[in-house]
Amino acid sequence: MKDSQSDTVVIAQIEDKEALDHLDDIFATAGIDCFFIGRSDLTISLGYDDPSHPDVVSVVEVIFAPRVKKLMFVLGHSPQILKRFLHGAPRT
């Protein structure tokens, strides 16, 4: 049993707009090893049908803010969108 606990990875999914109001609490929850952003479900929860919609992309950028010190996963449809999630939108 001891090995199974140390070999277990706990992944929390963030895929609903309700989670956005509780991100700090979610990220501070003990025992969570990493986070997965479910962009498709999050997109629908936000009222959109395209995960590339600028509002959805902005929300994912907020979730990826540097305050999170744990591993985060998200699927992206292009290298550009993934770079934007990792580094933020270009500033003008």
N, C-alpha and C positions, 0 to 999 in steps of 0.2 A: 504494500500500500504506500509506503514511503516513496518508492521509486515512481509510482504512478502520479503522485502529487507533484514531484519535481519534473516529470516529463510531460505534464499537461500544460497546454497553452490556452489561455482564456482570451478570446477575441470578442470585443463589444462592437456591435453594429450600430452605426448612426445613420438612420434612414427615414427619419420622420421629423417634420418641422417642430414638433413638441420638444424634441431633444435640444433644439437650438437655445432654448431658454435655460437649459440645465447643463451646458457644456462643462463649466468649471467643476460641477459636482460629479459629472460622469468621468471626467479626466482624473479626478482625485480619488476615485473609487479604488480601494485596495484590492489586489488580486487580479486586476485586468492587466494583461501583458501587452496588448496592442489593440488598435481600433481599425475598423473597416467602414469606410463611407460608402453606403449603398446609394450610388447616384441615381439609379433609375427609380427606386422607391422614393428617395428624397425629392426627385423632380416631380413625381406625381403628387406627393404630399404638399408640395409648394404650389400646386395648381398649374403646372406646366406639362408639356408633352415632349420636350426636347431637353436632354441633359446638357446641351451646349448653350442653352438660353443664358444670356448674360447674368440674369438674377441668380440662376442656379450656380453658375461658375463663381459668382461673388460669395455665395453662401459657403461653398466648398473651400474657398480661400480663407474665410473666417474660421472654419473648422481646423484648417491646417496652420493656424496662427502659431507663432513660435513658442507659445506658452506650453505646448504639449511636448513632453520629454520622452514620450513612448513612441514606438513604431506605429505608423499609420499606413493604411492601404487604401487605394482608390483605383478604379479602372478608368482609363481615359481613352479617347478615340484617336488621339494624335499626340505626338511628342510635344507640340506647342502647348496644348492644354495641360499636360502633365507638368511642364516647366512652369507654367503660370501658377499651378497649385503649389508647387514647391517654393517658388520664389516671389510670388505675388504678381499682381498686374503691373505692367510698365507704368512708371510715374512720369507725368508730364510737367 
